[in-house]
Amino acid sequence: MATLTLSHLLPHRLRRNHLPADHRRNRCRCCLSSTTNESSTAVVWFKQDLRVDDHPGLIAASKHGAVIPLYVLDRRILSRYTTETLELAIIALEELRSSLKKQGSDLMLRYGNAENVIEDLVKEVRAPFVFVEEEVEHHLCEVVEAVKKKMDGVSFPGETPRVVVWRTSFYETQSLSDLPHSWEEFKKLTLPVTMPVPAVRLSSPESELQWGSVPTLDDLKDYMKESLCEKENSWREMARVSAERILMERNLEPNVDETVGKKVNNSAFITRNRDTVGGGTEAVLNALAGYLRYLEGTSRDDWQEVHARLRDAETRPGASFFKLFGPALCLGIVSRRRVHYEAIEYEKERNAGFISPFGYSASTVTAATDAVCSMEWYSLVALNKETTDDKRRSVRIWRWKGYLIQYTVAGNEGPAVLLVHGFGAFLEHYRDNVDSIVNSKNRVWTITVLGFGKSEKPNIIYTELLWSELLRDFMIEVVDEPAHCVGNSIGGYFVSLMAFLWPELVKSVILVNSAGNVIPGYSPLSVSKERRVPFGAQLGARLLILFLRFNVKKLLKDCYPVKPERADEFLITEMLRASQDPGVVMVLESIFGFDLSLPLNYLLKGFEERTLVIQGMKDPISDPRKKVALLKEFCPGMEIKKVNAGHCPHDEIPEEVNHIICEWIAKVDNDEQQQALKSLIPADLPQ
């Protein structure tokens, strides 16, 4: 495998830390001269880079005698797309084919597993090079690795096909292998942003090839369903319904008629929902130009529509940008540095070529540049992801709604267990729980939820329903089976919500000093249709950040009253690091808008027999005695274990908590097996 490095196109290359040192050195030696052959054919495999503008892979491939742009309709990749994303991708593929034809080429579309499709094509056209964009998402990395493995088994006289990995470098530097640990330290490097590069002319092979046609949305949906079992189909249908809608239906509230408005000529909102920008690169850049010029006003119908959508999506300052343009960025219809370039050029246009050191003159420029710089930072963090602890569990990346989420998985047999951390924590908070639970023959997933740790912190409104939907989709896409769900603090509330809204996904609930109240005789209230940032929340969040940075050590040790030494330097350092990440202010704003009004006794009604409560009786955040008393009175079916610990018993006294959790999982699974056996015995036979 080669890694593409171009001093004028790709100013830097990031290396994966989990690769052996000798392998990393081999990758460093690869350069353009070793991957150029004017008489050979190169395959460019498109995935989430659906453009010809600012495409380093196409530029490098253009040095070869012929180029075959390829898109593989691989179920493993497409299965992670929502219906709207599939629709956007189909339209983008049509536009990509049109753009490639203008550059003298075409787009080949083939169905199947990427490794098999690419192997067949490479053999068919005798292509010694396959260019592919570097990935961070675990499932895509696995597909790319499968392609590399296939290529190792293919050879031509005199050469062996190679996979050349490229990426669109955002910052102008030769190496980011020593990436600073914090965003604040990274900003001090003041690295210039690289310039986007225009499309290049391409040469097509002279031989006759079957290029294939772009499928319709219905055709693609039918193709996807062919490989799905009944459970997978029902779970995917489950993921299409929001938590808010389920709550409204259970409360017998009428659904709001969500009209999409009149469609205008040259509209950039071309999907059925018409709430995100789509089309080809040209259409997206036109919409971006309209977005940036929001303050100027316009007589153009298409830009007026963009302005109207901007106002609808601006739930907090700057949130509209990713809402409108995020899907196009994630599909690679435009590159991040192209967006940055267009935004800065517009700022210069507004100010006679001058860029103020005190900030941009247009809020839309700030929104666009902040969004792409934040996306780039979390992408770099993902590319440079390190092992999570001294036990060498590697971190994986999952993309949810365009955002990068970190998780780990351990174990090869037994029931599935999901561990969910509390507010301000991260997956490493279960550092001394995973191995013990795995050793009891379980498989364990840990996740850093959106807005915390090294997972992405986008400019959105964070709610308890959003986090419950994230857990739902993680269960469906990654875990892929019901699990015993463990949640500490606010994580316990998220798990309870998931069990209430989607009980099919949860085998049992284990609450460790969970957030949430117990309210006797609770009757559900109407669901809030829309969340907005409360007045003063941003100021409150900034003051809270300052307070936490100066007091994190004391606050953390207060949560560990029995063993304060467990609140060690690692936890403190990581919490301080995360507090400097871009977007952390938006996360802390959520504290002022949380709605935990649905009490635990309401959420877990009917689930009590499958709920274990582990309560640290020295919790400084709540009144543990009162909570235990209320749970015993109003949730008598729950099993309650009182332990001598503070707010985080799983980390303060991990050995004791691990034993309780493993005993519980074994009991629930045994009861389930007994019930299954009883159901097989005919009713008229003695049991």
C-alpha angles and dihedrals in degrees: 000000000000130000115217115235121178120173092208098037108026107031094182143020128209120215125210109243094212092065119096114265094242091053091051090052091052090053091051092060093060116101140159095274090062093053101045124099119155092201097050135083123242127200117213109201111206120204116144096353101083099168143082094210115091093000112148092186093060091045092054092043091051088071088071125084094250134012128206112195107205134191116188118207093216115173091213090062100035093047089073092059124095118228090260092050090051089052091050091048093052092051090045091051091053090051092044091054090050092050093048091052089055087055092052099263141081140223120254116210121195134169126229142052110334095232093055095043093049093045091053093046094047090052092044096054097023092236113178094192135054115186117205135168117249114254136207101187110099098225091050092046088055091052092049090049090051089054091050091050091051091049090054088065095051123082139168128197106288099002146046122223113255134203111227113201119206138175135190103249112218100188128052105240136109098231139015096175088116094053112177112250095233135050091230091057091045092054090054089066087068092205115188117240113244123242121254116243127225127244118276134217115263134202121225123215116263094227122092112260135181103242098181129214133270108257125232119245092253092050091050093049090051090049091051094049093054092078098039125099123217093266093051091049093050092046092051090050088051091055091057093066116078123229089241093057092049091052091048092051093048090049089049091239117155117254114248115244102240103203116190097206132230117324115236131208115274090012116178089206099082105149122094093258091045094203101115133052115256144160128079129328093274093053093047092049090049090053089047090054089053092047093051091050095053094121092054098059121219144216092217114109094214093052092044088056090051089051092050091050090047091057092049093049098044096099088151132004109299096359092117095071099068092036090059102031104023097093092049090050093048092051089048094239084140127014124239093241091051089056090048091048094050092048094050092045090054091048089053090048090055094048105038092260095312124129113198117224088216097065141287124304095225123058090214090060089051091048094050097044094043091051097050094042090051091048090050093050094053090044089055091047089052093048090050095042113152131204111281099232146348090285088071100235105165121229118236129201126229122184115221119184088337095311126115115240126187123220142154134212129201136176134046105223143034136035122342117253125190120200117202121189130216134252113307093009133101141207093283088068085083090055094129098036105059100067094046092050091046091050088059087063101265133127113233132203122189122189137191101216124223113289099025141086112346095334116109120280105204128186098262140114107270116214137167088248092055091053092047089053089050090055091047092054092044089055091049100042104031112019092035096192139059113284143193100253120212119191132180122204110324087001087066090056091050090051091049090051091051091051090050096047101034108019092166088074097053127073093180141344123234113190117197108192088325126199116238135081136253110232118182115225093008118183117194117251127214115287119251105248096204136017121214130179108268116242110273094014094120092053090045091051093051092049089047091053091054091048093049094047091055096040106030094110094053094041092050094048089050087061089056102053096154098044108017090170088072088069086078137171093269094060093043094048094048093047090051091047092051091048088066096052120116109264098025091120090062091052093052090047086067090070088071093050105039115134109203092157093124101087125220093246089058096043095048099039105133089017097071096104088058097046126098120190118202107189125188103215094207095057107149093197100061140015101265097185093053092046094050091048092051093047091050091050101043102025102040093160094064121098111230126198117189115205135185099249144095131247096314107043093161090065100029097051102012097163093058095042093046090055091050093048095047092047090051094049091050091049095049093046092047091050089049092051091049091052091049091052092049091052089058093057113089112248093238094057123087112255 
